[in-house]
Amino acid sequence: MKICSLTPDGLVDIKKLQKLLTKKTRLVSIAHVSNVLGGINDVKTIATIVHANKSLLCIDGAQSVPHMPMDVQDLDCDFLCFSSHKMLGPLGIGILYGKQLLLEQMPPFLFGGGMVSSISKETTWNELPWKFEAGTPDIGGAVGFSAAVTYLQTIGMNNVFGHDQDITSYAFQQLKKQKDVIIYGPEKRTAVISFNIKNIHAHDVTALLDAEGIACRAGHHCAQPLFHTLKVPAAVRVSFYIYNTHEEVDLFIAALNNVRKVFA
């Protein structure tokens, strides 16, 4: 496995990615949006480069699909995966999109009722999508997920994206005014901001924010290699969605002042 490095503003370094590709590269997996840095990678350009190398591209859309319009045909990705709980749906369920030809070539990885068309000495797999739907699926989760998707489509993903951009930009500018706050990642981003307050551990910040009714997360956010690059043990992450307001951002900034008072 090869890991591509990042540009100074926290995006995938496309020039270095090109150098990593060889004839042996079968699959490139990339996050459309970092769950830590929030930067939006140019996956359309990356798809062109990857396909020119005759490799496949899998996009992690967990942080992008809930926040912006997506067109898999326009992106020309081979696979796209994203989760339900980040877009107002139930926990424990997600979606893996794949190009039909690739899915037809792939063997199933789960076995159970419904995913075969005939069984004898030789087993014949069922047609798509049933080949990958062994046994009894999470019906309730799928129905809930479908309702969440319908709800977001009713709002309009362009409207969701616009709201997220507005509130994230506002929060970013407010945090930039705090002289002891270190923000990680580019200014142009989706609705997540990771930061630290100098000389205060991220877990302490989050615990005190929680006491103020501000829900954040602290830690390495399942991205330890990134934090090795950043050379910090952890960061506070604040995220926004369609239900957040500028007033809540103001409450968050005020709560940071109370955190400082504890460590003064």
PADO-823149 format. One line per 5 residues: number of its first residue (from 1); their letters; for each residue x, y negated, z of N, C-alpha, C. Coordinates in nm, 3 decimals, decimal comma, always signed. Layout:
BEGIN
NUM) a) X/Y/Z/X/Y/Z/X/Y/Z; ...
//
This chain:
BEGIN
1) mkics) +0,083/+0,119/+0,000/+0,000/+0,000/+0,000/+0,087/-0,125/+0,000; +0,051/-0,224/-0,081/+0,121/-0,351/-0,085/+0,027/-0,461/-0,036; +0,082/-0,556/+0,039/+0,003/-0,667/+0,092/+0,053/-0,796/+0,029; -0,038/-0,871/-0,028/-0,002/-0,998/-0,092/+0,006/-1,110/+0,011; +0,103/-1,195/-0,004/+0,119/-1,308/+0,087/+0,024/-1,421/+0,051
6) ltpdg) +0,020/-1,522/+0,136/-0,072/-1,634/+0,120/+0,002/-1,762/+0,083; -0,072/-1,854/+0,024/-0,018/-1,988/+0,000/-0,018/-2,064/+0,134; +0,050/-2,178/+0,140/+0,052/-2,255/+0,267/-0,085/-2,293/+0,319; -0,186/-2,308/+0,231/-0,319/-2,344/+0,278/-0,408/-2,222/+0,304; -0,348/-2,102/+0,302/-0,420/-1,984/+0,347/-0,499/-1,909/+0,242
11) lvdik) -0,468/-1,930/+0,114/-0,535/-1,856/+0,007/-0,441/-1,750/-0,047; -0,498/-1,651/-0,114/-0,415/-1,547/-0,175/-0,324/-1,611/-0,280; -0,196/-1,581/-0,272/-0,099/-1,636/-0,367/-0,108/-1,557/-0,497; -0,177/-1,612/-0,595/-0,206/-1,541/-0,719/-0,078/-1,508/-0,795; +0,021/-1,597/-0,794/+0,146/-1,571/-0,865/+0,218/-1,451/-0,804
16) klqkl) +0,217/-1,442/-0,673/+0,282/-1,329/-0,608/+0,201/-1,201/-0,626; +0,068/-1,216/-0,634/-0,016/-1,100/-0,661/+0,020/-1,039/-0,797; +0,040/-1,124/-0,897/+0,076/-1,076/-1,030/+0,206/-0,995/-1,026; +0,301/-1,039/-0,945/+0,429/-0,970/-0,936/+0,416/-0,834/-0,865; +0,315/-0,822/-0,779/+0,296/-0,696/-0,706/+0,232/-0,587/-0,792
21) ltkkt) +0,160/-0,628/-0,897/+0,089/-0,532/-0,979/+0,186/-0,452/-1,066; +0,165/-0,320/-1,069/+0,244/-0,232/-1,155/+0,150/-0,134/-1,224; +0,206/-0,048/-1,307/+0,126/+0,054/-1,375/+0,066/+0,153/-1,276; +0,124/+0,161/-1,157/+0,074/+0,253/-1,054/-0,039/+0,193/-0,971; -0,065/+0,063/-0,987/-0,168/-0,004/-0,908/-0,306/+0,037/-0,959
26) rlvsi) -0,379/+0,110/-0,877/-0,511/+0,158/-0,918/-0,623/+0,068/-0,869; -0,605/+0,011/-0,749/-0,712/-0,069/-0,689/-0,654/-0,189/-0,616; -0,714/-0,304/-0,638/-0,682/-0,426/-0,563/-0,805/-0,461/-0,481; -0,787/-0,476/-0,351/-0,897/-0,511/-0,261/-0,868/-0,647/-0,200; -0,966/-0,736/-0,207/-0,942/-0,873/-0,164/-1,067/-0,931/-0,100
31) ahvsn) -1,047/-1,012/+0,002/-1,160/-1,084/+0,064/-1,189/-1,208/-0,019; -1,315/-1,223/-0,059/-1,355/-1,344/-0,132/-1,331/-1,466/-0,044; -1,370/-1,453/+0,082/-1,351/-1,559/+0,181/-1,291/-1,497/+0,306; -1,186/-1,558/+0,359/-1,126/-1,508/+0,482/-1,219/-1,533/+0,600; -1,236/-1,430/+0,685/-1,319/-1,447/+0,804/-1,248/-1,526/+0,913
36) vlggi) -1,123/-1,561/+0,890/-1,046/-1,642/+0,985/-1,023/-1,783/+0,931; -0,975/-1,791/+0,808/-0,932/-1,920/+0,751/-1,042/-1,989/+0,673; -1,142/-1,913/+0,627/-1,256/-1,974/+0,560/-1,234/-2,015/+0,416; -1,109/-2,006/+0,366/-1,080/-2,048/+0,230/-1,144/-1,956/+0,126; -1,184/-2,013/+0,015/-1,252/-1,938/-0,091/-1,149/-1,900/-0,198
41) ndvkt) -1,118/-1,772/-0,209/-1,022/-1,726/-0,308/-1,082/-1,727/-0,448; -0,999/-1,753/-0,546/-1,042/-1,759/-0,686/-1,050/-1,616/-0,740; -1,156/-1,545/-0,701/-1,166/-1,404/-0,736/-1,193/-1,381/-0,885; -1,249/-1,481/-0,952/-1,274/-1,466/-1,095/-1,141/-1,460/-1,172; -1,050/-1,549/-1,138/-0,917/-1,545/-1,199/-0,844/-1,418/-1,161
46) iativ) -0,856/-1,379/-1,035/-0,791/-1,256/-0,988/-0,845/-1,135/-1,063; -0,976/-1,133/-1,089/-1,036/-1,022/-1,163/-0,975/-1,011/-1,302; -0,955/-1,124/-1,368/-0,895/-1,124/-1,502/-0,755/-1,066/-1,499; -0,677/-1,106/-1,399/-0,539/-1,058/-1,385/-0,537/-0,908/-1,354; -0,622/-0,867/-1,262/-0,626/-0,726/-1,222/-0,668/-0,637/-1,339
51) hanks) -0,768/-0,678/-1,413/-0,815/-0,598/-1,526/-0,714/-0,596/-1,640; -0,639/-0,703/-1,658/-0,533/-0,704/-1,758/-0,426/-0,600/-1,726; -0,415/-0,569/-1,597/-0,321/-0,466/-1,553/-0,384/-0,326/-1,556; -0,511/-0,319/-1,601/-0,587/-0,194/-1,607/-0,608/-0,134/-1,468; -0,625/-0,223/-1,369/-0,656/-0,182/-1,233/-0,800/-0,221/-1,201
56) llcid) -0,851/-0,171/-1,090/-0,986/-0,202/-1,045/-0,982/-0,304/-0,933; -1,090/-0,382/-0,921/-1,098/-0,486/-0,818/-1,218/-0,463/-0,728; -1,191/-0,457/-0,598/-1,297/-0,451/-0,497/-1,295/-0,580/-0,416; -1,409/-0,647/-0,411/-1,420/-0,774/-0,339/-1,497/-0,753/-0,208; -1,438/-0,798/-0,099/-1,507/-0,803/+0,029/-1,585/-0,933/+0,032
61) gaqsv) -1,718/-0,921/+0,019/-1,802/-1,039/+0,013/-1,877/-1,066/+0,142; -1,831/-1,008/+0,254/-1,904/-1,023/+0,380/-1,917/-1,168/+0,422; -1,814/-1,250/+0,389/-1,817/-1,391/+0,429/-1,861/-1,484/+0,317; -1,884/-1,430/+0,197/-1,923/-1,516/+0,085/-2,067/-1,494/+0,041; -2,110/-1,370/+0,031/-2,247/-1,342/-0,016/-2,353/-1,413/+0,069
66) phmpm) -2,339/-1,418/+0,203/-2,443/-1,487/+0,282/-2,444/-1,639/+0,264; -2,338/-1,695/+0,206/-2,321/-1,840/+0,208/-2,326/-1,908/+0,072; -2,324/-1,833/-0,036/-2,314/-1,897/-0,167/-2,378/-1,810/-0,275; -2,415/-1,869/-0,388/-2,468/-1,788/-0,498/-2,361/-1,693/-0,549; -2,402/-1,571/-0,584/-2,308/-1,471/-0,634/-2,362/-1,410/-0,762
71) dvqdl) -2,272/-1,386/-0,856/-2,307/-1,322/-0,983/-2,197/-1,221/-1,013; -2,223/-1,094/-0,986/-2,119/-0,992/-1,002/-2,077/-0,977/-1,147; -2,169/-1,002/-1,239/-2,133/-0,992/-1,381/-2,040/-1,105/-1,421; -2,065/-1,223/-1,368/-1,978/-1,337/-1,397/-1,840/-1,317/-1,335; -1,836/-1,266/-1,211/-1,708/-1,239/-1,145/-1,635/-1,123/-1,210
76) dcdfl) -1,711/-1,031/-1,268/-1,656/-0,910/-1,331/-1,580/-0,824/-1,232; -1,629/-0,818/-1,108/-1,567/-0,729/-1,010/-1,616/-0,586/-1,032; -1,535/-0,490/-0,996/-1,574/-0,350/-1,011/-1,657/-0,303/-0,893; -1,622/-0,353/-0,776/-1,698/-0,323/-0,654/-1,713/-0,451/-0,573; -1,824/-0,460/-0,500/-1,848/-0,571/-0,409/-1,919/-0,515/-0,286
81) cfssh) -1,864/-0,541/-0,168/-1,927/-0,492/-0,045/-1,958/-0,609/+0,047; -2,071/-0,598/+0,116/-2,107/-0,701/+0,214/-2,204/-0,642/+0,315; -2,218/-0,708/+0,428/-2,295/-0,654/+0,540/-2,424/-0,732/+0,562; -2,518/-0,667/+0,627/-2,650/-0,724/+0,651/-2,649/-0,826/+0,764; -2,577/-0,794/+0,872/-2,591/-0,875/+0,994/-2,536/-1,016/+0,979
86) kmlgp) -2,455/-1,041/+0,876/-2,403/-1,176/+0,854/-2,497/-1,262/+0,772; -2,611/-1,203/+0,731/-2,706/-1,279/+0,650/-2,849/-1,257/+0,700; -2,862/-1,263/+0,835/-2,992/-1,262/+0,902/-3,060/-1,125/+0,903; -2,989/-1,021/+0,860/-3,047/-0,887/+0,857/-3,010/-0,804/+0,978; -3,057/-0,679/+0,985/-3,027/-0,591/+1,099/-2,883/-0,543/+1,098
91) lgigi) -2,839/-0,492/+1,212/-2,703/-0,442/+1,228/-2,688/-0,305/+1,164; -2,565/-0,269/+1,134/-2,533/-0,133/+1,095/-2,567/-0,093/+0,954; -2,588/-0,187/+0,865/-2,619/-0,153/+0,727/-2,556/-0,258/+0,636; -2,519/-0,215/+0,517/-2,459/-0,307/+0,421/-2,480/-0,257/+0,280; -2,415/-0,321/+0,187/-2,430/-0,286/+0,046/-2,293/-0,270/-0,018
96) lygkq) -2,280/-0,165/-0,098/-2,165/-0,150/-0,185/-2,216/-0,150/-0,328; -2,186/-0,258/-0,400/-2,217/-0,265/-0,542/-2,101/-0,206/-0,620; -2,132/-0,133/-0,725/-2,029/-0,081/-0,814/-2,079/-0,080/-0,956; -1,990/-0,094/-1,051/-2,028/-0,084/-1,190/-2,079/+0,057/-1,219; -2,184/+0,067/-1,298/-2,251/+0,194/-1,320/-2,156/+0,303/-1,370
101) llleq) -2,071/+0,271/-1,465/-1,982/+0,372/-1,521/-1,889/+0,429/-1,414; -1,841/+0,342/-1,325/-1,752/+0,387/-1,218/-1,827/+0,475/-1,118; -1,948/+0,435/-1,083/-2,027/+0,513/-0,987/-2,063/+0,650/-1,045; -2,085/+0,655/-1,175/-2,115/+0,783/-1,238/-1,995/+0,876/-1,236; -1,876/+0,820/-1,240/-1,754/+0,901/-1,239/-1,714/+0,944/-1,099
106) mppfl) -1,757/+0,871/-1,000/-1,715/+0,898/-0,862/-1,794/+1,013/-0,802; -1,729/+1,104/-0,728/-1,801/+1,209/-0,655/-1,865/+1,152/-0,529; -1,970/+1,212/-0,479/-2,029/+1,164/-0,353/-1,936/+1,191/-0,235; -1,948/+1,111/-0,132/-1,865/+1,130/-0,013/-1,947/+1,176/+0,107; -2,081/+1,174/+0,093/-2,170/+1,228/+0,195/-2,254/+1,337/+0,130
111) fgggm) -2,287/+1,438/+0,209/-2,360/+1,552/+0,155/-2,485/+1,578/+0,237; -2,594/+1,604/+0,168/-2,722/+1,630/+0,236/-2,835/+1,632/+0,135; -2,955/+1,642/+0,186/-3,071/+1,652/+0,100/-3,087/+1,533/+0,008; -3,121/+1,561/-0,119/-3,153/+1,455/-0,212/-3,042/+1,413/-0,304; -2,915/+1,453/-0,272/-2,805/+1,403/-0,354/-2,757/+1,506/-0,457
116) vssis) -2,831/+1,616/-0,471/-2,799/+1,714/-0,574/-2,920/+1,737/-0,663; -2,896/+1,775/-0,786/-3,007/+1,811/-0,875/-3,022/+1,962/-0,883; -2,912/+2,036/-0,865/-2,920/+2,183/-0,862/-2,799/+2,239/-0,788; -2,821/+2,352/-0,723/-2,714/+2,419/-0,648/-2,711/+2,566/-0,684; -2,594/+2,614/-0,723/-2,568/+2,757/-0,745/-2,420/+2,776/-0,717
121) kettw) -2,351/+2,851/-0,798/-2,207/+2,857/-0,781/-2,144/+2,722/-0,815; -2,210/+2,652/-0,903/-2,169/+2,516/-0,938/-2,278/+2,418/-0,895; -2,236/+2,307/-0,836/-2,333/+2,207/-0,790/-2,338/+2,091/-0,888; -2,459/+2,049/-0,921/-2,476/+1,934/-1,009/-2,530/+1,818/-0,927; -2,458/+1,707/-0,929/-2,500/+1,591/-0,851/-2,620/+1,523/-0,916
126) nelpw) -2,698/+1,459/-0,833/-2,816/+1,387/-0,880/-2,773/+1,261/-0,955; -2,869/+1,197/-1,020/-2,842/+1,071/-1,089/-2,824/+0,958/-0,987; -2,771/+0,845/-1,035/-2,762/+0,726/-0,951/-2,901/+0,669/-0,926; -2,928/+0,614/-0,809/-2,837/+0,601/-0,695/-2,841/+0,718/-0,599; -2,924/+0,818/-0,630/-2,951/+0,925/-0,534/-2,827/+1,010/-0,503
131) kfeag) -2,730/+1,011/-0,595/-2,608/+1,087/-0,572/-2,538/+1,043/-0,444; -2,555/+0,916/-0,409/-2,488/+0,862/-0,291/-2,584/+0,843/-0,172; -2,703/+0,899/-0,180/-2,803/+0,880/-0,074/-2,840/+1,014/-0,012; -2,743/+1,070/+0,059/-2,762/+1,201/+0,120/-2,848/+1,193/+0,246; -2,940/+1,288/+0,259/-3,019/+1,297/+0,381/-3,116/+1,182/+0,397
136) tpdig) -3,154/+1,157/+0,523/-3,249/+1,049/+0,553/-3,174/+0,920/+0,577; -3,192/+0,820/+0,493/-3,117/+0,694/+0,510/-3,175/+0,608/+0,621; -3,109/+0,497/+0,646/-3,156/+0,399/+0,745/-3,269/+0,318/+0,682; -3,388/+0,376/+0,678/-3,500/+0,314/+0,608/-3,537/+0,179/+0,671; -3,546/+0,179/+0,804/-3,582/+0,055/+0,873/-3,481/-0,054/+0,849
141) gavgf) -3,350/-0,017/+0,851/-3,246/-0,115/+0,825/-3,254/-0,171/+0,684; -3,283/-0,082/+0,588/-3,293/-0,125/+0,448/-3,411/-0,220/+0,428; -3,523/-0,190/+0,492/-3,640/-0,277/+0,480/-3,611/-0,414/+0,542; -3,547/-0,413/+0,659/-3,510/-0,539/+0,724/-3,411/-0,618/+0,643; -3,314/-0,548/+0,585/-3,214/-0,614/+0,501/-3,280/-0,677/+0,379
146) saavt) -3,371/-0,604/+0,318/-3,443/-0,656/+0,201/-3,521/-0,783/+0,237; -3,583/-0,784/+0,355/-3,658/-0,901/+0,399/-3,566/-1,022/+0,418; -3,445/-0,996/+0,472/-3,350/-1,105/+0,492/-3,305/-1,163/+0,358; -3,278/-1,075/+0,262/-3,237/-1,120/+0,129/-3,347/-1,204/+0,064; -3,470/-1,154/+0,075/-3,584/-1,227/+0,017/-3,598/-1,365/+0,082
151) ylqti) -3,581/-1,370/+0,212/-3,591/-1,497/+0,285/-3,486/-1,597/+0,236; -3,361/-1,550/+0,221/-3,254/-1,639/+0,175/-3,276/-1,683/+0,031; -3,327/-1,592/-0,051/-3,356/-1,628/-0,190/-3,469/-1,731/-0,198; -3,563/-1,721/-0,104/-3,671/-1,820/-0,099/-3,617/-1,959/-0,067; -3,522/-1,964/+0,027/-3,457/-2,091/+0,058/-3,375/-2,139/-0,061
156) gmnnv) -3,311/-2,044/-0,128/-3,224/-2,076/-0,241/-3,079/-2,077/-0,198; -2,996/-1,994/-0,258/-2,857/-1,984/-0,214/-2,778/-2,112/-0,242; -2,819/-2,188/-0,341/-2,755/-2,319/-0,361/-2,783/-2,411/-0,243; -2,904/-2,403/-0,188/-2,939/-2,484/-0,071/-2,865/-2,435/+0,053; -2,852/-2,303/+0,066/-2,775/-2,247/+0,178/-2,630/-2,295/+0,170
161) fghdq) -2,573/-2,286/+0,051/-2,434/-2,328/+0,032/-2,418/-2,477/+0,061; -2,511/-2,557/+0,014/-2,503/-2,701/+0,038/-2,509/-2,735/+0,186; -2,600/-2,671/+0,258/-2,611/-2,695/+0,403/-2,484/-2,653/+0,474; -2,433/-2,534/+0,440/-2,312/-2,485/+0,506/-2,194/-2,576/+0,480; -2,180/-2,624/+0,356/-2,071/-2,714/+0,323/-2,081/-2,845/+0,401
166) ditsy) -2,202/-2,896/+0,414/-2,224/-3,021/+0,485/-2,187/-3,009/+0,632; -2,238/-2,907/+0,697/-2,216/-2,897/+0,842/-2,074/-2,855/+0,874; -2,015/-2,771/+0,788/-1,876/-2,730/+0,811/-1,781/-2,846/+0,791; -1,806/-2,925/+0,689/-1,723/-3,044/+0,665/-1,732/-3,140/+0,782; -1,853/-3,157/+0,835/-1,872/-3,247/+0,949/-1,795/-3,196/+1,071
171) afqql) -1,806/-3,066/+1,098/-1,735/-3,009/+1,212/-1,584/-3,017/+1,193; -1,538/-2,993/+1,071/-1,395/-2,999/+1,041/-1,340/-3,139/+1,069; -1,414/-3,241/+1,022/-1,369/-3,379/+1,042/-1,367/-3,416/+1,190; -1,465/-3,367/+1,265/-1,470/-3,395/+1,408/-1,354/-3,328/+1,481; -1,321/-3,205/+1,440/-1,210/-3,135/+1,503/-1,076/-3,201/+1,467
176) kkqkd) -1,065/-3,252/+1,344/-0,941/-3,318/+1,302/-0,910/-3,440/+1,388; -1,012/-3,500/+1,445/-0,993/-3,617/+1,530/-0,933/-3,580/+1,665; -0,940/-3,451/+1,701/-0,886/-3,407/+1,829/-0,736/-3,383/+1,814; -0,654/-3,466/+1,876/-0,510/-3,463/+1,853/-0,444/-3,334/+1,901; -0,508/-3,264/+1,995/-0,447/-3,141/+2,048/-0,506/-3,015/+1,986
181) viiyg) -0,583/-3,030/+1,881/-0,645/-2,915/+1,814/-0,566/-2,878/+1,688; -0,535/-2,750/+1,674/-0,468/-2,698/+1,555/-0,571/-2,617/+1,477; -0,597/-2,658/+1,353/-0,693/-2,589/+1,266/-0,616/-2,505/+1,166; -0,663/-2,384/+1,144/-0,596/-2,293/+1,050/-0,677/-2,282/+0,921; -0,607/-2,288/+0,809/-0,674/-2,273/+0,680/-0,700/-2,405/+0,611
186) pekrt) -0,751/-2,400/+0,488/-0,770/-2,520/+0,407/-0,891/-2,601/+0,451; -0,894/-2,726/+0,409/-1,010/-2,811/+0,442/-1,133/-2,767/+0,364; -1,114/-2,731/+0,237/-1,226/-2,681/+0,157/-1,250/-2,536/+0,191; -1,364/-2,506/+0,250/-1,388/-2,373/+0,304/-1,537/-2,347/+0,317; -1,569/-2,222/+0,355/-1,708/-2,192/+0,390/-1,726/-2,213/+0,539
191) avisf) -1,835/-2,160/+0,593/-1,882/-2,201/+0,726/-1,814/-2,131/+0,842; -1,681/-2,134/+0,845/-1,607/-2,079/+0,957/-1,480/-2,161/+0,978; -1,451/-2,192/+1,104/-1,331/-2,269/+1,138/-1,262/-2,200/+1,256; -1,136/-2,166/+1,236/-1,056/-2,109/+1,345/-0,956/-2,215/+1,392; -0,940/-2,224/+1,522/-0,855/-2,329/+1,577/-0,803/-2,289/+1,713
196) nikni) -0,707/-2,365/+1,762/-0,659/-2,353/+1,900/-0,643/-2,492/+1,959; -0,660/-2,502/+2,089/-0,624/-2,624/+2,163/-0,486/-2,600/+2,222; -0,396/-2,691/+2,199/-0,258/-2,675/+2,246/-0,254/-2,648/+2,396; -0,174/-2,547/+2,430/-0,146/-2,512/+2,570/-0,265/-2,449/+2,643; -0,371/-2,413/+2,571/-0,484/-2,343/+2,632/-0,510/-2,218/+2,550
201) hahdv) -0,515/-2,103/+2,614/-0,535/-1,978/+2,540/-0,675/-1,972/+2,481; -0,685/-1,912/+2,365/-0,813/-1,904/+2,294/-0,922/-1,838/+2,377; -0,885/-1,735/+2,454/-0,986/-1,667/+2,536/-1,040/-1,757/+2,647; -0,952/-1,839/+2,702/-0,997/-1,934/+2,805/-1,091/-2,038/+2,745; -1,057/-2,086/+2,626/-1,143/-2,184/+2,559/-1,282/-2,125/+2,535
206) talld) -1,285/-2,004/+2,482/-1,413/-1,941/+2,449/-1,496/-1,912/+2,573; -1,431/-1,869/+2,680/-1,504/-1,841/+2,804/-1,569/-1,968/+2,859; -1,497/-2,078/+2,854/-1,551/-2,204/+2,904/-1,659/-2,260/+2,810; -1,642/-2,241/+2,681/-1,746/-2,282/+2,587/-1,874/-2,201/+2,610; -1,856/-2,074/+2,639/-1,972/-1,987/+2,667/-2,051/-2,040/+2,785
211) aegia) -1,980/-2,087/+2,888/-2,046/-2,144/+3,005/-2,125/-2,271/+2,970; -2,087/-2,334/+2,859/-2,157/-2,455/+2,812/-2,269/-2,420/+2,713; -2,286/-2,290/+2,686/-2,389/-2,248/+2,591/-2,345/-2,252/+2,446; -2,213/-2,257/+2,424/-2,158/-2,259/+2,289/-2,104/-2,120/+2,257; -2,160/-2,055/+2,158/-2,120/-1,919/+2,123/-2,008/-1,922/+2,019
216) cragh) -1,888/-1,881/+2,060/-1,773/-1,869/+1,970/-1,712/-1,731/+1,989; -1,607/-1,705/+1,914/-1,534/-1,581/+1,932/-1,386/-1,614/+1,940; -1,314/-1,538/+2,023/-1,170/-1,555/+2,034/-1,101/-1,422/+2,012; -0,978/-1,426/+1,962/-0,900/-1,306/+1,940/-0,830/-1,311/+1,807; -0,796/-1,193/+1,755/-0,730/-1,189/+1,624/-0,829/-1,157/+1,513
221) hcaqp) -0,956/-1,142/+1,545/-1,064/-1,133/+1,447/-1,042/-1,021/+1,344; -0,990/-0,908/+1,393/-0,965/-0,792/+1,306/-0,868/-0,828/+1,194; -0,779/-0,922/+1,218/-0,685/-0,967/+1,114/-0,547/-0,987/+1,175; -0,497/-0,885/+1,243/-0,369/-0,897/+1,312/-0,252/-0,934/+1,219; -0,244/-0,875/+1,098/-0,133/-0,916/+1,010/-0,133/-1,065/+0,979
226) lfhtl) -0,253/-1,123/+0,965/-0,263/-1,266/+0,941/-0,210/-1,345/+1,060; -0,242/-1,299/+1,181/-0,197/-1,372/+1,300/-0,047/-1,356/+1,321; +0,010/-1,246/+1,273/+0,157/-1,235/+1,274/+0,217/-1,342/+1,184; +0,151/-1,367/+1,070/+0,197/-1,470/+0,978/+0,182/-1,609/+1,040; +0,067/-1,631/+1,105/+0,043/-1,761/+1,169/+0,129/-1,781/+1,293
231) kvpaa) +0,181/-1,670/+1,348/+0,266/-1,672/+1,468/+0,192/-1,726/+1,590; +0,066/-1,685/+1,601/-0,013/-1,716/+1,721/-0,083/-1,587/+1,765; -0,104/-1,569/+1,894/-0,165/-1,444/+1,942/-0,315/-1,435/+1,919; -0,381/-1,550/+1,907/-0,527/-1,549/+1,894/-0,572/-1,688/+1,853; -0,700/-1,697/+1,817/-0,759/-1,827/+1,783/-0,907/-1,824/+1,819
236) vrvsf) -0,962/-1,942/+1,840/-1,106/-1,958/+1,860/-1,170/-1,973/+1,723; -1,281/-1,904/+1,702/-1,351/-1,917/+1,574/-1,494/-1,963/+1,599; -1,529/-2,074/+1,534/-1,666/-2,125/+1,539/-1,723/-2,110/+1,398; -1,848/-2,065/+1,389/-1,909/-2,044/+1,258/-2,048/-2,105/+1,256; -2,094/-2,134/+1,134/-2,221/-2,205/+1,116/-2,307/-2,134/+1,013
241) yiynt) -2,438/-2,159/+1,024/-2,529/-2,104/+0,923/-2,648/-2,198/+0,908; -2,751/-2,150/+0,841/-2,863/-2,237/+0,804/-2,937/-2,295/+0,924; -2,921/-2,233/+1,041/-2,995/-2,278/+1,160/-2,917/-2,379/+1,243; -2,794/-2,409/+1,206/-2,714/-2,503/+1,284/-2,732/-2,646/+1,236; -2,706/-2,741/+1,327/-2,729/-2,883/+1,299/-2,606/-2,966/+1,338
246) heevd) -2,602/-3,090/+1,291/-2,496/-3,184/+1,330/-2,499/-3,208/+1,480; -2,617/-3,212/+1,538/-2,629/-3,234/+1,682/-2,562/-3,122/+1,760; -2,571/-3,001/+1,709/-2,506/-2,889/+1,778/-2,354/-2,900/+1,765; -2,307/-2,951/+1,653/-2,163/-2,975/+1,639/-2,117/-3,078/+1,742; -2,196/-3,181/+1,762/-2,161/-3,283/+1,861/-2,156/-3,223/+2,002
251) lfiaa) -2,248/-3,133/+2,032/-2,246/-3,065/+2,162/-2,121/-2,980/+2,177; -2,082/-2,915/+2,068/-1,961/-2,833/+2,067/-1,837/-2,918/+2,094; -1,826/-3,033/+2,028/-1,711/-3,121/+2,049/-1,708/-3,174/+2,192; -1,825/-3,207/+2,245/-1,832/-3,255/+2,384/-1,790/-3,145/+2,481; -1,827/-3,022/+2,449/-1,790/-2,909/+2,535/-1,639/-2,889/+2,536
256) lnnvr) -1,572/-2,917/+2,424/-1,426/-2,906/+2,420/-1,362/-3,003/+2,520; -1,420/-3,120/+2,536/-1,369/-3,216/+2,634/-1,380/-3,161/+2,775; -1,486/-3,088/+2,802/-1,501/-3,026/+2,934/-1,400/-2,914/+2,955; -1,365/-2,845/+2,848/-1,261/-2,742/+2,857/-1,130/-2,806/+2,899; -1,097/-2,917/+2,840/-0,972/-2,987/+2,871/-0,968/-3,029/+3,019
261) kvfa) -1,082/-3,071/+3,072/-1,088/-3,116/+3,211/-1,051/-3,004/+3,308; -1,089/-2,883/+3,272/-1,059/-2,768/+3,359/-0,907/-2,747/+3,368; -0,838/-2,771/+3,256/-0,693/-2,745/+3,251/-0,611/-2,872/+3,269; -0,677/-2,982/+3,302/-0,603/-3,107/+3,320/-0,512/-3,102/+3,443
//
